[in-house]
């Protein structure tokens, strides 16, 4: 199960429908993956960690590009795809190749890991 949350500022908050994203991502993985989308002017970096069988991603999105976009979903997908290889260090918790295939099918992507 994938759960998506957010850490936004006032400008970026209105650009994301977390409910719709959660509906699209929820049943993509059998592992427990928690993604926090970070769209703030302050500097931060993407982090991946695990605790008690759960994987957490602090996914920092490019602020100016995010605000300028009409549809931020491609930015979210591209940034997440760039982080997927980092999940391979948790093979007992998540099947990264299966997740990649499911995302390619669901979102009609062509991604190389």
C-alpha positions in Angstrom: 0.0 0.0 0.0 1.2 3.5 -0.9 0.1 6.5 1.1 0.8 10.0 0.0 0.9 13.1 2.2 2.3 16.5 1.7 4.4 19.3 3.1 3.4 22.4 1.1 3.5 26.2 1.4 0.5 28.4 0.6 1.5 28.7 -3.1 1.9 25.0 -3.8 -0.9 23.6 -1.7 -3.7 24.3 -4.2 -1.9 22.5 -7.0 -2.1 19.0 -5.6 -5.2 16.9 -4.9 -3.8 14.4 -2.4 -7.0 12.5 -2.3 -6.9 11.8 -6.0 -3.2 10.9 -5.9 -3.8 8.5 -3.0 -6.6 6.8 -5.0 -4.3 6.4 -8.0 -1.3 5.1 -6.0 -2.9 3.2 -3.1 -2.9 -0.3 -4.4 0.2 -0.2 -6.5 2.5 -2.0 -4.0 2.2 -4.8 -1.5 4.8 -3.1 0.7 4.0 -0.2 3.1 5.4 2.9 1.4 4.7 6.3 2.8 5.5 9.3 0.5 5.6 12.9 1.7 5.6 15.3 -1.2 7.6 18.4 -0.3 7.0 21.6 -2.2 8.4 24.5 -0.3 10.8 27.4 -1.1 13.1 26.3 1.7 16.0 24.1 0.8 15.6 20.4 1.6 16.7 17.1 0.1 15.0 13.9 -0.8 15.4 11.2 1.9 14.5 7.5 2.0 14.3 5.6 5.3 12.6 2.6 6.8 11.2 1.8 10.2 9.4 -1.3 11.5 8.8 -2.7 8.0 7.6 0.6 6.5 9.5 2.7 4.0 9.3 6.5 4.1 10.2 8.8 1.3 10.6 12.6 1.8 10.2 13.5 -1.9 11.4 17.0 -2.6 9.9 18.4 -5.8 11.4 21.2 -7.8 9.6 24.3 -6.4 9.6 26.7 -9.3 8.9 24.1 -11.9 6.1 22.7 -9.8 4.4 26.2 -9.4 4.8 26.9 -13.1 3.1 23.7 -14.2 -0.5 23.3 -15.2 -0.5 19.7 -14.1 2.1 18.7 -11.5 1.5 15.0 -11.8 4.3 14.4 -14.4 6.7 16.2 -12.1 5.7 14.0 -9.2 6.0 10.8 -11.3 9.4 11.8 -12.7 10.8 12.7 -9.3 9.5 9.5 -7.7 10.9 7.4 -10.6 14.3 8.9 -10.0 14.1 7.8 -6.3 12.9 4.2 -7.0 16.4 2.7 -7.3 17.1 3.8 -3.7 14.4 1.4 -2.6 16.3 -1.6 -3.8 18.2 -1.6 -0.5 15.0 -2.9 1.1 14.3 -6.1 -0.9 12.5 -7.8 2.0 10.1 -4.9 2.2 9.3 -3.9 -1.4 9.7 -5.4 -4.9 11.0 -2.4 -6.8 10.8 -4.1 -10.2 7.1 -5.0 -9.6 6.3 -1.5 -8.5 8.1 0.0 -11.5 6.1 -2.3 -13.8 2.8 -1.4 -12.1 3.6 2.3 -12.4 4.5 2.0 -16.0 1.2 0.3 -16.7 -1.0 2.5 -14.6 0.6 5.8 -15.8 1.7 4.7 -19.2 5.3 5.4 -18.5 8.6 4.2 -20.0 11.1 4.1 -17.2 14.6 2.6 -17.0 15.8 1.7 -13.5 
